Amino acid sequence: MPHYRRAGEVPPKRHLRVDHPSGTGYLHEELMGVRGFSADSALLYHLHSPSAIVAVEPVPDPAAPTFAADHPLVPRHLRTSKLAGGADLVTGRRRLLGNADVTLSWVLAEGPSDLYRDAVGDELLYLHSGTAVLETVFGAVEVAAGDYVVVPAGTTHRWVPSEPVGALVLETTGHVSFPDRYLSPTGQFLEGSPFSERDLRPPAAPVTEEGTEVPVLVRTGAGLTRHVHARHPFDVVAWDGCLYPFALSIHAFEPIVGAIHQPPPVHQTFAGPNLVVCSFVPRPFDFHPRALKVPYHHANVDSDEVILYCAGDFMSRAGAGIGEGSLTWHPPGFVHGPQPGSVERAVHAERTEELAVMVDTFHRLELSDEARHVADEDYPWSWAGP
């Protein structure tokens, strides 16, 4: 996260003593950084020690999946509407696809989550429906349908929905960033980037919360642990740096179009560990008089392609049973493309109104049993026609 932010009053130099507002003692610094003090970081000033815990216990993971290879190899349409809802946006996740780099989940939740931090990697959520407040040690971010939300690894946070939220969740084992080609050597978005710093929504000013013996759910590679903190972790009075949670609306993405069909990298929004995330937004169709306006048949020999269909008219998937909230998975080894009749229907169309999120992974994904149970059995044959 290469953009510097500051909230609250920080001292003129780092690592100086800052008097506690009570008049006794000093604030407690927390340097939160990635890649062993050699990359982005933030410095947070706590009223109390963030290390003071009074109890630790293991916690069963209610959504721990069992992934298995997709065999025999078939394309999948996962109907998220068939998945059970969850109590909250953390423990209610229904894990569908995964590999060593990322787990893709769907969640539908109404209630607030416990305090939570993911110590494995950054999390990226796309809100398909609903509204919520992401409360963090940095402050709060209000989010709504259409928002991407990046939560850096190690961030203590809590999700508080204002109304039921449906979301696609990427739990990574690394860090989520912007494509290098969008950034200057010093980290500023270039003029050719499809969005800019003005589109990022960081937390508002820090807010403090009182409490003693406060539980925080922590995810590690071994599973879930509950740390009980002596004082509430939301006691940060100031912070600064280049590492913090933020939201970015998919509607802020400015599409790149051309006379003929542009390849998927022009839609890229984020980069993660061996994966990319792309945004397909309403845009003019290709304007060459003989342009093939819907995506041609293609074989992604080095990547799995997962698409969440969010809103609009999915012209290339007409007749396949795809609708809002559908999730498709097209693995390597399957040549996929427009449904029968899509090319002909698009000949005179001037624009597309579709809204979709694509995740391409560069290591093979595997499937959970729950994903198999909600897969549309007719989808693999939808290209063959009636």
Helices and strands as residue ranges (DSSP letters): E 5-7, E 28-33, E 41-46, E 53-59, E 67-68, E 76-79, G 80-82, E 94-98, E 102-109, E 116-118, E 123-129, E 131-136, E 139-144, E 147-151, E 157-161, E 165-172, G 180-182, G 197-199, E 212-220, E 223-231, E 236-241, E 246-249, G 250-252, G 264-267, E 268-272, E 275-280, E 283-284, E 304-311, G 315-317, E 326-330, H 342-345, E 351-352, E 355-361, E 366-368, H 369-373, G 379-384
